[in-house]
Amino acid sequence: MRTTRIVSKVSVCLIFVICSFSANAQRSLTKAIDFDRDGKADPVVYRGRDHRWYILKSGGGNFTLHINENYNIVNASFAPGDYDGDSKGDICIWKDSDATFYCLLSSTGALITKQLGDTTDEPVSRDYDGDGITDFAVVHSQDGSKIWKIIQSKTNTQITTQFGIATDCTVPGDYDGDGKFDIAVIRQDNNNGLTTFHILRSSSGYWVVNWGVTDDLAVPGDYDGDGKTDLAIVRDYDGYFYWYILKSTDSGLLLQQVGGGRFRDYPVQNDYDGDGTTDIAVWRPSTGIWYIRKSQNGEFMYYYWGVLKDFPLAGTDVH
């Protein structure tokens, strides 16, 4: 596997946003896949044929291949997060065979397990109580509704909330910027072709907004750096990805074309340059190239990391 990095200048439309908020939402997501604690998301792929994780560390200017012990992802889901609060990502999966999280803590190397939910549930671990530690969480569909079960790390108590209908897709994020992730779903209406975000904000209540159309992909992130998760979707039009982002700073539209379905790209948005703002990014499995549009200056950064049939860990936050 090559570990070459290329940085080149590309003429793009650049939108500068200056704000004084802390980027809590994006930093929390970045920590989940930052394995060297440098404040930057690391390119990570999982290779099913050898059940290994390949992590390209960005810190120190050196590229390092780090192979953790085998974690078979068959009949399991990825659940990245910072479960020990050391600001480094922990390798974690949720196995639906026993409804249990299996996490390797970066601070000690210890394997911990946490049983939560039922075998048909979906893992949605995020920092819901705002203490800087990822909370174990799952969503259960029952009687046409979605039931969220969250174990708050601050108190080690479980809270249960009914929100959404069974056919919704989960899109948790910190949409109000209070440092706590909010319970949220997107709902596609096949009758009118529209997509609606339904958000239960932890500090400012229920919020509903139309954004996107049927078959769009939701790609939540803080693209304007104000500490709030923005409503964002990717639309595959004529084989190319168009990113439609509703900025929370001014309700303006940020539109970018990066990647495309014709290349079978994976959206892998995260903060790869360490400025606290989400970078638009895709990973191309046919070549193993990561295409990252840096939010700092609009330049593109390229990594060669991964091979065909790998899965990029950052893709877990695409819905």
Secondary structure, 3 states (H helix, E strand, C coil): CCCCEEEECCCCCCCCCCCCCCCHHHHHHHHCCCCCCCCCCCCEEEECCCCEEEEECCHHHCCCEEECCCCCCCCEEECCECCCCCCCCEEEEEECCCCEEEEECCCCCCEEEEECCCCCCEECCECCCCCCCCEEEEEEEECCEEEEEEEECCCCEEEEEEEEECCCEECCECCCCCCCCEEEEEEEECCCCEEEEEEEECCCEEEEEEEEECCCEECCECCCCCCCCEEEEEEEECCEEEEEEECCCCCCEEEEECCCHHHCCEECCECCCCCCCCEEEEEECCCCEEEEECCCCCCEEEEECCCCCCEEHHHHHCC
